[in-house]
């Protein structure tokens, strides 16, 4: 059994409410997005695996250990974060570089 502080339970309640919405940062204020990603990073550092579907590719890649890039509903590329960050196709398509 995992015991969460009241504040953590509030945050997790918010996350559970978003389970039906696939992209957690879509349409939210930047300060809220930063808080969400800070909490996801903290939970992940504590050893919990997090599955994240996110349209902000750079922010998601900074958080993850491993990533999957989808194209036309198929896995186009997969690997460690640094592998995807170094990929020229990912840079052009998703990072504007």
C-alpha positions, 0 to 999 in steps of 0.5 A: 500500500502506498500512502500519499500526502493529501496534496499528492492525492489531490494531484493524482485525482486531477491526473485520473480525471485526465485519463480520458484526455490523451494529452495532459498539457493541451490547452493549459496555462504554462504554469499548470503544465510546468506543475504537471511535469514537475510532479510526473518527474518526481513520481518517476524519480521515486521509482514509478513507471509513467506512461505519457502521451504528449504533444510537447515532444521536447518536454516529454523527451526531457522527462522520459528514459525511453520514447516511441515516436508514432506516425500514422498510428504506427511506431516509427522510431523507438529508443532511449531519449538521447537516441530520439533527441539526436535523430534528424527526422525527429528534430525536423518534424517535432522540434523545429530544428 
